[in-house]
Amino acid sequence: MSASSAFNDEKGGSSSVGEPEYGHDPASGGIFSSDYKRHDDLKEMLDSNKDSLKLEAMKRIVAMIARGKNASDLFPAVVKNVACKNIEVKKLVYVYLVRYAEEQQDLALLSISTFQRGLKDPNQLIRASALRVLSSIRVTIIVPIMMLAIKEAASDMSPYVRKTAAHAIPKLYSLDPEQKDQLIEVIEKLLADKTTLVAGSVVMAFEEVCPERIDLIHKNYRKLCNLLIDVEEWGQVVIINMLTRYARTQFLNPNINESLLEEGGSGDKTFYGSDEDEDEDEEEKEKKAEVAAMAKRKPYVMDPDHRLLLRNTKPLLQSRNAAVVMAVAQLYFHLAPKAEVGVIAKALVRLLRSHSEVQYVVLQNVATMSIKRRGMFEPYLKSFYIRSTDPTQIKVLKLEVLTNLANETNISTILREFQTYIKSMDKDFVAATIQAIGRCATNISEVRDTCLNGLVQLLSNRDELVVAESVVVIKKLLQMQPEKHSDIIKHMAKLTDNIQVPMARASILWLIGEYCEHVPKIAPDVLRKMAKSFTNEEDIVKLQIINLAAKLYLTNSKQTKLLTQYVLNLAKYDQNYDIRDRARFIRQLIVPTEKSGALSKYAKKLFLALKPAPVLESPFKDRDHFQLGSLSHLLNAKAGGYQELPDWPEAAPDPSVRNVEVPEWTKCSSREKRKEKKVEKPFYTDSEGESGPTESADSESDSATGSESSSGSEESGSGSESEESKEASESEEEEEEEEEEEKKKKKKDLKKPVQERVFLQTIAPSSTLKSYELLHRITGEGLSVEYCFSRQPFSPDANMVAVQMQFTNNASSDTKNLHIEDVKLQSGMRVKEFPEIELLPAGETATAVMGIDFCDSTQAANFQLCTHTRKFFVSIQPPVGELMRPVFLTENEFKKEQGH
Amino acid sequence: MIHSLFLINHLGDIFLEKHWKSVISRSVCDYFFEAREKAVDPENVPPVLQTPHHYLISIYRGKLFFLSVIQTEVPPLFVIEFLHRVADTFQDYFGECSESVITDNLVIVYELLEEMLDNGFPLATESNVLKEMIRPPNILRSVVNTLTGGSNVGETLPQGQLSNIPWRRAGVKYANNEAYFDVTEEIDAIVDKSGTTVSAEIQGVIEACVKLSGMPDLTMSFMNPRLLDDVSFHPCVRFRRWESERVLSFIPPDGNFTLMTYHISSQNLVAIPVYVKQSINFFEAGSCGRLDITIGPKQTMGKTVEDLKVTIHMPKAVLNANLTATQGNYTYDCTTKMLVWDIGKLNPQKLPNLRGSLSMQTGVPNPEENPSLNIDLKIQQLAISGLKVSRLDMYGEKYKPFKGVKYVTKAGKFQVRT
């Protein structure tokens, strides 16, 4: 026993702070007492009559939970106290219950009646807390009880209870998604609530349960806008983000003219030609060019509801809460006319004084914004200057912003700043600065030579990382105009003796190989040195050595033939299969043998093709297709539950859906009056001149596409029947809305086909298709069949290749019931037959598409082609080049790949 | 939204976990530890990490990591701001935000977290509301509690959440009614080698300590409100009054709070109170360096500069410093390479100077970079921007409160490049 007590003391002494549940109780401590024994003692305390003992026990239990220790075996003892009079004990019991109810569902049920009683309490706060705990217990059996409780609480007198009900909705939804429809009803009801307390919570619930039901917002839109400023901070963030999405579906793009411009001139010129005047000039040119197009377009007038949102969110830029400021900033970025976006810059710059985590997020967003709207942040250039005390990740982001903001006028200041950064002790940061200089140099041609000279000076820097980074950047810059800079290439060739960083070595070798004509004497010598050290090099360096050897062999085979052979032999036995492959491939290409194919004739063209200069651009380019401020934007990848920011509609949906019925007719808003006036005429007649802003926008419906156009035309149809009451048209509108919803749902279900549809639109076969003969008209007794690989996705099955067949009936009689039978395939292959062609009249042709999954092999698919009279054995064998699938590449990705 | 919270100390131990939805195993933190290893500096851990099933958003405060686990899309700033609010609340309750204080008050901390979030969505983050529900610990109360078996949890349920002004509790009573405001301005500046100002900004904040009975309605007006064009407010301030009349009108929270912060970025408005003459050289030959720094007053508006301090982060190669200061003391920490010169009050007649030699590691090439000087200073009774409160009026209550405004200017991120 003495030993045990000694342990006890030790334990108690050493861990009195960290682990109080041992220390105080002599019976519980020591390493010999097992867990349940210790808990026995707690159970005893919980069973006692004294509240103070119970409280003590509960505190220890909660401390265990907080530390992540298992206290689940105490469940029965704790749950007994759920009805305890002492409020603190009760609270702690709730804490326990919420934590462990999921694991002990049966026992948890014992506590339910207490909460049900609580739900009926006259005190609103007790009602609320009962609902809160009840809804937090994740036990599926009580779903109906929860549903009932939520429904009741949603119509409670107290706004606080209603708020709690709104909080309970997502809890129930995550427990049982099948309740969605009922929950949406509750959400709809709570959305109509007029108190600020409820607004934030119910929008939160809306976002978690049914973010796609944007139609629920219509009636509450104006109210939410007006309440916004008085809602608590967290609710504001959620509401603003939701309204951003809403506005994107309901209003027209205020920058419609500018966006046309951007599309037109997204080339290099606009990159630095940012001056407003210039923009306007271009705009005018553009206008002249597209007079016809513009004439059709009605002048843009902002919907008053759109304006309301912008006006009511603006003061929130002054919030102390960074999340609110960011939410408003993204709203302005995505929704405001170009001229008004500027107001957010000041607020965002202010946030840079906040905690470094806030800076990190804000800078990422500023980086994205500064690409699209550079002028906005230019006045604040100095706020992005870097201090030596900033954390590296902040420095790099600020550098990114500075680079984005660089233009002809400020480049000299920025470069001077960069010069001080290069002397920093933080080497990662120096490397990033060198890259930034490279980017400035590519974007602003005036300073290219200055930058290049500066970088060349850095080559004599003592720090190898700096030198290596400079080499990589210089390589990219030289690629733009190599003929002017052969001395730099010579200088760099000398560096191979000293520099060890693999990436830099590889870059130098590539440069020498690429421009070996500019350094005809040095290049073979470099190869000689490299051949010596080949076996000790890193993989990327080895690959470049092979490359260099190949290029020299082609241009200067006299001097380098043996060296090349030697290098290729070394590479042939390398451990890395990439290198072995490369060596084999290159040998076949460049060394002419009797077996070598047609390609070796073109070896020189292949290796010494003019490569396009790499594009140095911001990693933040095009990130704004994610909603700014979102997690997805930060990660540049879609996070779970992210709601796409929809594109602006071509034509604005009916604005009257946001009208709220006003009890007295006298209070009728001007908008409604206008509306009534309109009813006398056909709805969408020529609205130029007298009509209100929104109507003029609507009249664009003729240019709309897809589902929108159909709904638009329906609308105009319903509107032109002037007798029809307004309510009727509205309800119809809602129906349409629902229809659209359904369509969207369907789309979601059929995700794959949708994607393919996208491919269909974007990728068309670039060259004429080669067609093959399947059945000659003589063997086919008048029927001839040709097929080609249409190089389009086969929509029923993504793995199949689409084969387009053309049947021609050259006979004098009709052919009937053309179909496929008796398909013989290799294992793994599949065929999707074309639908039977019932009749092919004489002299006519017909086409059909079938899908074949060749399973990545070149095995033939054999089958019988049957007509009503005959059967023909045919086979389709795919040429290798046709077994490809179209893949969508963005322009940037393409350029990036091309640059290699 | 926020699924779970882990508190992690600088050693990488998880000492508290709280889950607002189903329990998430703490093994999820391994991804964070990995990133922590990679980052070397705790400040360089990316605040947002992506793991196969979760997203981790963390902040670093007071040598602790607050790590939250997220499962679906949520604005990262929302989470970061909330985590800082949690840390602020701890600070407010316990006076500091450290591991020992949190483990000492584990139960209160847990109760607080329970109240602050419901199902991962913020519920009560106003310190006034929280204090009504969960009383902060103090010695007297803990003695009374142990004797009487009383508790730390409020007997009455909080009313604050129900009112339209959730930041103020009802029925406040004081014998002495006082309202104090501290106007603090910090100068952020970068001064280059030659002494020209590269960038300069002022960050101002008005902190308030209001102890007034009942429901006072205060109005604060400024002599020169036009200075303030970039401001942010406590939610109690009425935006519209500010927009139209440039006065701050508000019903204050009870106790300490930040009334407003402001930002003056236009450089010509920012006075730089001191100048620095410096030369730091490293010699190739003798493996040593020389350092000579003199500081003098520049634009101090006739006030004295106090608490002057210079901090220099030396290059790795500097082994030791052998310097003499005409005023104040200097210390050099050879492990962190920090040279700190604590000067104190700046005497314009006799300018403080620090000079001497630096001993360098031999055989290592000279550092190419020159370290920059970080300056700390304080000027009492001066807001360097010239901002002045002209009046403070109270409506809604009958008593006469005692009012006071204090001004102070400090150096924020004040850096001199060499």
Interface residues (C-beta under 8 A of the other chain):
Chain A: V17 G18 K50 D51 S52 L55 K59 V62 A63 I65 A66 R67 G68 N86 I87 E88 K91 L92 V95 R99 E102 N123 Q124 L125 I126 S129 R132 S135 S136 R138 S158 P159 Y160 T164 H167 A168 P170 K171 S174 T196 L197 S201 M204 I229 D230 E232 E233 W234 V237 N241 P315 Q318 S319 R320 N321 A322 A323 V325 M326 A327 K346 A347 V349 R350 R353 H355 S356 E357 V358 Y360 V361 V362 Y380 K382 S383 Y385 R387 S388 T389 P391 T392 Q393 E417 T420 K423 S424 M425 N461 R462 D463 G629 S630 L631 S632 L634 L635 A637 A639 G640 G641 Y642 Q643
Chain B: M1 I14 F15 L16 E17 K18 H19 K21 S22 V23 R26 D41 E43 N44 P46 P47 V48 Q50 Y55 S58 I59 Y60 R61 I70 Q71 T72 E73 V74 P75 P76 L77 F78 I80 E81 F82 H84 S100 T103 D104 L106 V107 V109 Y110 E111 E114 D118 N119 F121 P122 L123 T125 G149 S151 N152 V153 E155 L157 P158 Q161 L162 N164 P166 D188 I190 D192 V198 S199 E201 Q203 D229 D230 V231 S232 F233 H234 P235 F239 R240 E243 T258 T261 H263 S265 Q267 H313 P315 K316 P365 P367 E368 E369 N370 P371 S372 N374 K413 Q415 R417
